[in-house]
Amino acid sequence: MSESSTIKFLALWGAILSSFTFGWIFYRDITQRGRLRVSCYIGKIFISGISIDPKDYLVWSVVNIGKYPVVLMHIGGTLKDKTRFIVSTHKTMPITLNQGESFLDYMDDLSVLDGGLISLWAADSLNREFKASKKQLKLLAKNYLEKYKNKTNLTS
């Protein structure tokens, strides 16, 4: 093997190895960052099985499913007219969620479910929004319509 072919081989080997290393680091950084799972549902507040509040609440459950801590800044939603709302939480925000930790909060205004809702989300300190699934939104809207709209139509 001549000296020039050895140099070409080593240059090619270095290029392949550095490309693989760069790709691996990029993949690792994308897949192993903090991520949040957002679930929303309609619920009531109970203590020891006794209802303390007859009202229903829209509840956000946020869980860090990533490998790194995430700083949760806001929970809220977006309406069809592009209006965004942030829930005035009952807990101190921002809050750091380590791997597997969760956050639960609620609001009592269910009127956002009345046909104009695009998304319910949680936002982190990097301004990334993690949204509840479309399936959950459809189920929330359906439950809201069945419980509240039908009740008002029957009484009027």
Buried (B, 14 or more C-beta within 10 A) or exposed (E): EEEEEEEEEEEEEEEEEEEEEEEEEEEEEEEEEBBBBBBBBBEEBEEEEEEEEEEBBBBBBBBBBBEEEBBBBBBBBBBEEEEBBEBEBEEEBEBEBEEEBEBBBBBEEBEBBEEBBBBBBBBBEEEBBBBBBEEBBEBBBEBBEEEBEEEEEEEE
